[in-house]
Amino acid sequence: MCRAAGDCQPASRRFIAFRMKDVDKQARLAEKLRENLRRRKAQARGAKTEAGERGAATPPESAD
């Protein structure tokens, strides 16, 4: 199993190292999710203001 003398680790250390990688992955995914949410909210705000500007720029039709 062990290739070199310093290569062997107890199972608990391997498990902790695995869990740390898992925690790091979860943190990265959470940050990406927050970033995506911010971007989507900004796009929604931009679309809402763009639609409002188009509606305000159109003159009302006269009833003559």
PDB file of N, CA, C and O in Angstrom, chain B, residues numbered from 101:
ATOM      1  N   MET B 101       0.801  -1.185   0.000  1.00  0.00           N
ATOM      2  CA  MET B 101       0.000   0.000   0.000  1.00  0.00           C
ATOM      3  C   MET B 101       0.852   1.261   0.000  1.00  0.00           C
ATOM      4  O   MET B 101       0.666   2.132  -0.849  1.00  0.00           O
ATOM      5  N   CYS B 102       1.759   1.365   0.916  1.00  0.00           N
ATOM      6  CA  CYS B 102       2.595   2.552   1.028  1.00  0.00           C
ATOM      7  C   CYS B 102       3.790   2.412   0.104  1.00  0.00           C
ATOM      8  O   CYS B 102       4.475   1.390   0.108  1.00  0.00           O
ATOM      9  N   ARG B 103       4.029   3.427  -0.672  1.00  0.00           N
ATOM     10  CA  ARG B 103       5.157   3.385  -1.589  1.00  0.00           C
ATOM     11  C   ARG B 103       6.447   3.816  -0.912  1.00  0.00           C
ATOM     12  O   ARG B 103       7.509   3.238  -1.144  1.00  0.00           O
ATOM     13  N   ALA B 104       6.342   4.830  -0.080  1.00  0.00           N
ATOM     14  CA  ALA B 104       7.516   5.338   0.636  1.00  0.00           C
ATOM     15  C   ALA B 104       7.182   5.378   2.122  1.00  0.00           C
ATOM     16  O   ALA B 104       6.021   5.258   2.513  1.00  0.00           O
ATOM     17  N   ALA B 105       8.199   5.545   2.932  1.00  0.00           N
ATOM     18  CA  ALA B 105       7.992   5.526   4.381  1.00  0.00           C
ATOM     19  C   ALA B 105       7.092   6.671   4.834  1.00  0.00           C
ATOM     20  O   ALA B 105       6.257   6.472   5.717  1.00  0.00           O
ATOM     21  N   GLY B 106       7.233   7.841   4.268  1.00  0.00           N
ATOM     22  CA  GLY B 106       6.439   8.991   4.667  1.00  0.00           C
ATOM     23  C   GLY B 106       5.103   9.082   3.944  1.00  0.00           C
ATOM     24  O   GLY B 106       4.333  10.013   4.183  1.00  0.00           O
ATOM     25  N   ASP B 107       4.817   8.122   3.059  1.00  0.00           N
ATOM     26  CA  ASP B 107       3.619   8.158   2.239  1.00  0.00           C
ATOM     27  C   ASP B 107       2.389   7.636   2.972  1.00  0.00           C
ATOM     28  O   ASP B 107       1.261   7.990   2.626  1.00  0.00           O
ATOM     29  N   CYS B 108       2.599   6.800   3.978  1.00  0.00           N
ATOM     30  CA  CYS B 108       1.469   6.184   4.682  1.00  0.00           C
ATOM     31  C   CYS B 108       0.881   7.158   5.701  1.00  0.00           C
ATOM     32  O   CYS B 108       1.606   7.825   6.440  1.00  0.00           O
ATOM     33  N   GLN B 109      -0.438   7.221   5.721  1.00  0.00           N
ATOM     34  CA  GLN B 109      -1.145   8.037   6.694  1.00  0.00           C
ATOM     35  C   GLN B 109      -2.200   7.166   7.357  1.00  0.00           C
ATOM     36  O   GLN B 109      -2.746   6.263   6.724  1.00  0.00           O
ATOM     37  N   PRO B 110      -2.485   7.423   8.605  1.00  0.00           N
ATOM     38  CA  PRO B 110      -3.575   6.691   9.243  1.00  0.00           C
ATOM     39  C   PRO B 110      -4.886   7.025   8.551  1.00  0.00           C
ATOM     40  O   PRO B 110      -5.010   8.067   7.907  1.00  0.00           O
ATOM     41  N   ALA B 111      -5.851   6.146   8.686  1.00  0.00           N
ATOM     42  CA  ALA B 111      -7.141   6.329   8.031  1.00  0.00           C
ATOM     43  C   ALA B 111      -7.807   7.630   8.473  1.00  0.00           C
ATOM     44  O   ALA B 111      -8.466   8.290   7.669  1.00  0.00           O
ATOM     45  N   SER B 112      -7.643   8.001   9.732  1.00  0.00           N
ATOM     46  CA  SER B 112      -8.282   9.226  10.210  1.00  0.00           C
ATOM     47  C   SER B 112      -7.718  10.456   9.501  1.00  0.00           C
ATOM     48  O   SER B 112      -8.464  11.388   9.202  1.00  0.00           O
ATOM     49  N   ARG B 113      -6.429  10.471   9.232  1.00  0.00           N
ATOM     50  CA  ARG B 113      -5.837  11.610   8.517  1.00  0.00           C
ATOM     51  C   ARG B 113      -6.306  11.654   7.078  1.00  0.00           C
ATOM     52  O   ARG B 113      -6.575  12.729   6.542  1.00  0.00           O
ATOM     53  N   ARG B 114      -6.406  10.494   6.450  1.00  0.00           N
ATOM     54  CA  ARG B 114      -6.905  10.461   5.074  1.00  0.00           C
ATOM     55  C   ARG B 114      -8.338  10.969   5.039  1.00  0.00           C
ATOM     56  O   ARG B 114      -8.703  11.723   4.137  1.00  0.00           O
ATOM     57  N   PHE B 115      -9.156  10.567   6.009  1.00  0.00           N
ATOM     58  CA  PHE B 115     -10.544  11.001   6.072  1.00  0.00           C
ATOM     59  C   PHE B 115     -10.626  12.512   6.273  1.00  0.00           C
ATOM     60  O   PHE B 115     -11.431  13.184   5.627  1.00  0.00           O
ATOM     61  N   ILE B 116      -9.799  13.044   7.163  1.00  0.00           N
ATOM     62  CA  ILE B 116      -9.795  14.491   7.417  1.00  0.00           C
ATOM     63  C   ILE B 116      -9.368  15.235   6.152  1.00  0.00           C
ATOM     64  O   ILE B 116      -9.958  16.260   5.810  1.00  0.00           O
ATOM     65  N   ALA B 117      -8.362  14.737   5.465  1.00  0.00           N
ATOM     66  CA  ALA B 117      -7.908  15.370   4.226  1.00  0.00           C
ATOM     67  C   ALA B 117      -9.025  15.330   3.189  1.00  0.00           C
ATOM     68  O   ALA B 117      -9.238  16.302   2.464  1.00  0.00           O
ATOM     69  N   PHE B 118      -9.734  14.216   3.116  1.00  0.00           N
ATOM     70  CA  PHE B 118     -10.855  14.097   2.189  1.00  0.00           C
ATOM     71  C   PHE B 118     -11.945  15.087   2.547  1.00  0.00           C
ATOM     72  O   PHE B 118     -12.501  15.741   1.665  1.00  0.00           O
ATOM     73  N   ARG B 119     -12.263  15.209   3.842  1.00  0.00           N
ATOM     74  CA  ARG B 119     -13.312  16.130   4.288  1.00  0.00           C
ATOM     75  C   ARG B 119     -12.921  17.578   4.014  1.00  0.00           C
ATOM     76  O   ARG B 119     -13.776  18.394   3.668  1.00  0.00           O
ATOM     77  N   MET B 120     -11.645  17.903   4.163  1.00  0.00           N
ATOM     78  CA  MET B 120     -11.197  19.267   3.898  1.00  0.00           C
ATOM     79  C   MET B 120     -11.379  19.601   2.421  1.00  0.00           C
ATOM     80  O   MET B 120     -11.781  20.712   2.075  1.00  0.00           O
ATOM     81  N   LYS B 121     -11.084  18.642   1.556  1.00  0.00           N
ATOM     82  CA  LYS B 121     -11.292  18.867   0.132  1.00  0.00           C
ATOM     83  C   LYS B 121     -12.773  19.076  -0.138  1.00  0.00           C
ATOM     84  O   LYS B 121     -13.144  19.928  -0.945  1.00  0.00           O
ATOM     85  N   ASP B 122     -13.619  18.307   0.531  1.00  0.00           N
ATOM     86  CA  ASP B 122     -15.062  18.415   0.363  1.00  0.00           C
ATOM     87  C   ASP B 122     -15.556  19.778   0.842  1.00  0.00           C
ATOM     88  O   ASP B 122     -16.402  20.395   0.194  1.00  0.00           O
ATOM     89  N   VAL B 123     -15.035  20.244   1.964  1.00  0.00           N
ATOM     90  CA  VAL B 123     -15.424  21.554   2.499  1.00  0.00           C
ATOM     91  C   VAL B 123     -14.973  22.656   1.551  1.00  0.00           C
ATOM     92  O   VAL B 123     -15.721  23.602   1.303  1.00  0.00           O
ATOM     93  N   ASP B 124     -13.765  22.547   1.021  1.00  0.00           N
ATOM     94  CA  ASP B 124     -13.268  23.535   0.068  1.00  0.00           C
ATOM     95  C   ASP B 124     -14.141  23.573  -1.178  1.00  0.00           C
ATOM     96  O   ASP B 124     -14.455  24.644  -1.697  1.00  0.00           O
ATOM     97  N   LYS B 125     -14.528  22.398  -1.652  1.00  0.00           N
ATOM     98  CA  LYS B 125     -15.385  22.313  -2.829  1.00  0.00           C
ATOM     99  C   LYS B 125     -16.735  22.965  -2.552  1.00  0.00           C
ATOM    100  O   LYS B 125     -17.246  23.707  -3.390  1.00  0.00           O
ATOM    101  N   GLN B 126     -17.312  22.698  -1.390  1.00  0.00           N
ATOM    102  CA  GLN B 126     -18.594  23.294  -1.037  1.00  0.00           C
ATOM    103  C   GLN B 126     -18.488  24.812  -0.950  1.00  0.00           C
ATOM    104  O   GLN B 126     -19.400  25.523  -1.369  1.00  0.00           O
ATOM    105  N   ALA B 127     -17.393  25.305  -0.414  1.00  0.00           N
ATOM    106  CA  ALA B 127     -17.196  26.755  -0.310  1.00  0.00           C
ATOM    107  C   ALA B 127     -17.082  27.383  -1.695  1.00  0.00           C
ATOM    108  O   ALA B 127     -17.653  28.444  -1.947  1.00  0.00           O
ATOM    109  N   ARG B 128     -16.348  26.731  -2.592  1.00  0.00           N
ATOM    110  CA  ARG B 128     -16.220  27.248  -3.958  1.00  0.00           C
ATOM    111  C   ARG B 128     -17.570  27.250  -4.670  1.00  0.00           C
ATOM    112  O   ARG B 128     -17.924  28.218  -5.344  1.00  0.00           O
ATOM    113  N   LEU B 129     -18.317  26.162  -4.517  1.00  0.00           N
ATOM    114  CA  LEU B 129     -19.636  26.090  -5.151  1.00  0.00           C
ATOM    115  C   LEU B 129     -20.586  27.141  -4.585  1.00  0.00           C
ATOM    116  O   LEU B 129     -21.359  27.743  -5.330  1.00  0.00           O
ATOM    117  N   ALA B 130     -20.535  27.362  -3.292  1.00  0.00           N
ATOM    118  CA  ALA B 130     -21.398  28.371  -2.670  1.00  0.00           C
ATOM    119  C   ALA B 130     -21.051  29.758  -3.193  1.00  0.00           C
ATOM    120  O   ALA B 130     -21.952  30.555  -3.455  1.00  0.00           O
ATOM    121  N   GLU B 131     -19.784  30.061  -3.348  1.00  0.00           N
ATOM    122  CA  GLU B 131     -19.373  31.361  -3.871  1.00  0.00           C
ATOM    123  C   GLU B 131     -19.830  31.527  -5.319  1.00  0.00           C
ATOM    124  O   GLU B 131     -20.303  32.598  -5.699  1.00  0.00           O
ATOM    125  N   LYS B 132     -19.694  30.489  -6.118  1.00  0.00           N
ATOM    126  CA  LYS B 132     -20.149  30.552  -7.511  1.00  0.00           C
ATOM    127  C   LYS B 132     -21.660  30.765  -7.571  1.00  0.00           C
ATOM    128  O   LYS B 132     -22.155  31.507  -8.419  1.00  0.00           O
ATOM    129  N   LEU B 133     -22.383  30.114  -6.672  1.00  0.00           N
ATOM    130  CA  LEU B 133     -23.837  30.261  -6.628  1.00  0.00           C
ATOM    131  C   LEU B 133     -24.226  31.692  -6.269  1.00  0.00           C
ATOM    132  O   LEU B 133     -25.128  32.260  -6.884  1.00  0.00           O
ATOM    133  N   ARG B 134     -23.557  32.276  -5.284  1.00  0.00           N
ATOM    134  CA  ARG B 134     -23.832  33.669  -4.913  1.00  0.00           C
ATOM    135  C   ARG B 134     -23.509  34.615  -6.065  1.00  0.00           C
ATOM    136  O   ARG B 134     -24.259  35.553  -6.334  1.00  0.00           O
ATOM    137  N   GLU B 135     -22.385  34.365  -6.744  1.00  0.00           N
ATOM    138  CA  GLU B 135     -21.988  35.185  -7.878  1.00  0.00           C
ATOM    139  C   GLU B 135     -23.034  35.105  -8.996  1.00  0.00           C
ATOM    140  O   GLU B 135     -23.389  36.120  -9.595  1.00  0.00           O
ATOM    141  N   ASN B 136     -23.513  33.915  -9.266  1.00  0.00           N
ATOM    142  CA  ASN B 136     -24.532  33.713 -10.297  1.00  0.00           C
ATOM    143  C   ASN B 136     -25.822  34.437  -9.920  1.00  0.00           C
ATOM    144  O   ASN B 136     -26.456  35.057 -10.774  1.00  0.00           O
ATOM    145  N   LEU B 137     -26.213  34.364  -8.657  1.00  0.00           N
ATOM    146  CA  LEU B 137     -27.425  35.035  -8.199  1.00  0.00           C
ATOM    147  C   LEU B 137     -27.298  36.550  -8.353  1.00  0.00           C
ATOM    148  O   LEU B 137     -28.238  37.207  -8.798  1.00  0.00           O
ATOM    149  N   ARG B 138     -26.153  37.101  -7.993  1.00  0.00           N
ATOM    150  CA  ARG B 138     -25.935  38.545  -8.159  1.00  0.00           C
ATOM    151  C   ARG B 138     -26.042  38.947  -9.627  1.00  0.00           C
ATOM    152  O   ARG B 138     -26.656  39.961  -9.959  1.00  0.00           O
ATOM    153  N   ARG B 139     -25.441  38.146 -10.498  1.00  0.00           N
ATOM    154  CA  ARG B 139     -25.470  38.443 -11.928  1.00  0.00           C
ATOM    155  C   ARG B 139     -26.903  38.385 -12.472  1.00  0.00           C
ATOM    156  O   ARG B 139     -27.309  39.249 -13.249  1.00  0.00           O
ATOM    157  N   ARG B 140     -27.661  37.371 -12.062  1.00  0.00           N
ATOM    158  CA  ARG B 140     -29.042  37.238 -12.528  1.00  0.00           C
ATOM    159  C   ARG B 140     -29.921  38.367 -12.010  1.00  0.00           C
ATOM    160  O   ARG B 140     -30.793  38.852 -12.731  1.00  0.00           O
ATOM    161  N   LYS B 141     -29.701  38.795 -10.758  1.00  0.00           N
ATOM    162  CA  LYS B 141     -30.466  39.922 -10.216  1.00  0.00           C
ATOM    163  C   LYS B 141     -30.155  41.197 -10.982  1.00  0.00           C
ATOM    164  O   LYS B 141     -31.059  41.979 -11.276  1.00  0.00           O
ATOM    165  N   ALA B 142     -28.882  41.415 -11.310  1.00  0.00           N
ATOM    166  CA  ALA B 142     -28.496  42.598 -12.064  1.00  0.00           C
ATOM    167  C   ALA B 142     -29.127  42.566 -13.454  1.00  0.00           C
ATOM    168  O   ALA B 142     -29.580  43.597 -13.951  1.00  0.00           O
ATOM    169  N   GLN B 143     -29.159  41.406 -14.078  1.00  0.00           N
ATOM    170  CA  GLN B 143     -29.794  41.282 -15.390  1.00  0.00           C
ATOM    171  C   GLN B 143     -31.288  41.575 -15.292  1.00  0.00           C
ATOM    172  O   GLN B 143     -31.845  42.242 -16.164  1.00  0.00           O
ATOM    173  N   ALA B 144     -31.940  41.083 -14.240  1.00  0.00           N
ATOM    174  CA  ALA B 144     -33.363  41.321 -14.065  1.00  0.00           C
ATOM    175  C   ALA B 144     -33.640  42.803 -13.835  1.00  0.00           C
ATOM    176  O   ALA B 144     -34.603  43.346 -14.377  1.00  0.00           O
ATOM    177  N   ARG B 145     -32.801  43.461 -13.033  1.00  0.00           N
ATOM    178  CA  ARG B 145     -32.973  44.897 -12.813  1.00  0.00           C
ATOM    179  C   ARG B 145     -32.776  45.659 -14.118  1.00  0.00           C
ATOM    180  O   ARG B 145     -33.515  46.601 -14.405  1.00  0.00           O
ATOM    181  N   GLY B 146     -31.795  45.261 -14.902  1.00  0.00           N
ATOM    182  CA  GLY B 146     -31.539  45.912 -16.188  1.00  0.00           C
ATOM    183  C   GLY B 146     -32.700  45.727 -17.145  1.00  0.00           C
ATOM    184  O   GLY B 146     -33.076  46.665 -17.848  1.00  0.00           O
ATOM    185  N   ALA B 147     -33.272  44.538 -17.184  1.00  0.00           N
ATOM    186  CA  ALA B 147     -34.405  44.277 -18.066  1.00  0.00           C
ATOM    187  C   ALA B 147     -35.624  45.072 -17.617  1.00  0.00           C
ATOM    188  O   ALA B 147     -36.388  45.567 -18.446  1.00  0.00           O
ATOM    189  N   LYS B 148     -35.806  45.194 -16.302  1.00  0.00           N
ATOM    190  CA  LYS B 148     -36.954  45.930 -15.777  1.00  0.00           C
ATOM    191  C   LYS B 148     -36.832  47.418 -16.113  1.00  0.00           C
ATOM    192  O   LYS B 148     -37.811  48.031 -16.539  1.00  0.00           O
ATOM    193  N   THR B 149     -35.657  48.005 -15.930  1.00  0.00           N
ATOM    194  CA  THR B 149     -35.483  49.432 -16.221  1.00  0.00           C
ATOM    195  C   THR B 149     -35.553  49.675 -17.718  1.00  0.00           C
ATOM    196  O   THR B 149     -36.059  50.709 -18.152  1.00  0.00           O
ATOM    197  N   GLU B 150     -35.053  48.740 -18.511  1.00  0.00           N
ATOM    198  CA  GLU B 150     -35.116  48.882 -19.964  1.00  0.00           C
ATOM    199  C   GLU B 150     -36.575  48.874 -20.436  1.00  0.00           C
ATOM    200  O   GLU B 150     -36.952  49.663 -21.302  1.00  0.00           O
ATOM    201  N   ALA B 151     -37.373  48.003 -19.881  1.00  0.00           N
ATOM    202  CA  ALA B 151     -38.789  47.942 -20.242  1.00  0.00           C
ATOM    203  C   ALA B 151     -39.506  49.213 -19.792  1.00  0.00           C
ATOM    204  O   ALA B 151     -40.376  49.712 -20.505  1.00  0.00           O
ATOM    205  N   GLY B 152     -39.162  49.733 -18.644  1.00  0.00           N
ATOM    206  CA  GLY B 152     -39.758  50.966 -18.146  1.00  0.00           C
ATOM    207  C   GLY B 152     -39.390  52.159 -19.006  1.00  0.00           C
ATOM    208  O   GLY B 152     -40.222  53.036 -19.241  1.00  0.00           O
ATOM    209  N   GLU B 153     -38.164  52.202 -19.472  1.00  0.00           N
ATOM    210  CA  GLU B 153     -37.718  53.298 -20.332  1.00  0.00           C
ATOM    211  C   GLU B 153     -38.428  53.248 -21.675  1.00  0.00           C
ATOM    212  O   GLU B 153     -38.783  54.290 -22.227  1.00  0.00           O
ATOM    213  N   ARG B 154     -38.637  52.066 -22.200  1.00  0.00           N
ATOM    214  CA  ARG B 154     -39.336  51.939 -23.486  1.00  0.00           C
ATOM    215  C   ARG B 154     -40.778  52.404 -23.345  1.00  0.00           C
ATOM    216  O   ARG B 154     -41.305  53.069 -24.237  1.00  0.00           O
ATOM    217  N   GLY B 155     -41.419  52.063 -22.234  1.00  0.00           N
ATOM    218  CA  GLY B 155     -42.796  52.472 -22.006  1.00  0.00           C
ATOM    219  C   GLY B 155     -42.910  53.962 -21.824  1.00  0.00           C
ATOM    220  O   GLY B 155     -43.887  54.547 -22.292  1.00  0.00           O
ATOM    221  N   ALA B 156     -41.963  54.616 -21.166  1.00  0.00           N
ATOM    222  CA  ALA B 156     -41.999  56.046 -20.926  1.00  0.00           C
ATOM    223  C   ALA B 156     -41.627  56.822 -22.183  1.00  0.00           C
ATOM    224  O   ALA B 156     -42.072  57.959 -22.342  1.00  0.00           O
ATOM    225  N   ALA B 157     -40.844  56.265 -23.062  1.00  0.00           N
ATOM    226  CA  ALA B 157     -40.411  56.972 -24.256  1.00  0.00           C
ATOM    227  C   ALA B 157     -41.515  57.016 -25.304  1.00  0.00           C
ATOM    228  O   ALA B 157     -41.483  57.882 -26.179  1.00  0.00           O
ATOM    229  N   THR B 158     -42.473  56.129 -25.246  1.00  0.00           N
ATOM    230  CA  THR B 158     -43.558  56.095 -26.235  1.00  0.00           C
ATOM    231  C   THR B 158     -44.604  57.143 -25.853  1.00  0.00           C
ATOM    232  O   THR B 158     -45.126  57.095 -24.739  1.00  0.00           O
ATOM    233  N   PRO B 159     -44.927  58.094 -26.745  1.00  0.00           N
ATOM    234  CA  PRO B 159     -45.933  59.094 -26.403  1.00  0.00           C
ATOM    235  C   PRO B 159     -47.329  58.466 -26.346  1.00  0.00           C
ATOM    236  O   PRO B 159     -47.628  57.537 -27.097  1.00  0.00           O
ATOM    237  N   PRO B 160     -48.168  58.971 -25.463  1.00  0.00           N
ATOM    238  CA  PRO B 160     -49.519  58.416 -25.382  1.00  0.00           C
ATOM    239  C   PRO B 160     -50.329  58.772 -26.634  1.00  0.00           C
ATOM    240  O   PRO B 160     -50.157  59.837 -27.228  1.00  0.00           O
ATOM    241  N   GLU B 161     -51.199  57.864 -27.006  1.00  0.00           N
ATOM    242  CA  GLU B 161     -52.031  58.108 -28.193  1.00  0.00           C
ATOM    243  C   GLU B 161     -53.137  59.089 -27.826  1.00  0.00           C
ATOM    244  O   GLU B 161     -53.725  59.002 -26.748  1.00  0.00           O
ATOM    245  N   SER B 162     -53.412  60.012 -28.723  1.00  0.00           N
ATOM    246  CA  SER B 162     -54.473  60.982 -28.466  1.00  0.00           C
ATOM    247  C   SER B 162     -55.825  60.405 -28.879  1.00  0.00           C
ATOM    248  O   SER B 162     -55.895  59.594 -29.803  1.00  0.00           O
ATOM    249  N   ALA B 163     -56.875  60.808 -28.217  1.00  0.00           N
ATOM    250  CA  ALA B 163     -58.213  60.278 -28.473  1.00  0.00           C
ATOM    251  C   ALA B 163     -58.978  61.144 -29.468  1.00  0.00           C
ATOM    252  O   ALA B 163     -60.204  61.041 -29.517  1.00  0.00           O
ATOM    253  N   ASP B 164     -58.330  61.984 -30.259  1.00  0.00           N
ATOM    254  CA  ASP B 164     -59.000  62.870 -31.218  1.00  0.00           C
ATOM    255  C   ASP B 164     -59.668  62.101 -32.287  1.00  0.00           C
ATOM    256  O   ASP B 164     -60.281  62.687 -33.179  1.00  0.00           O
TER     257      ASP B 164
END
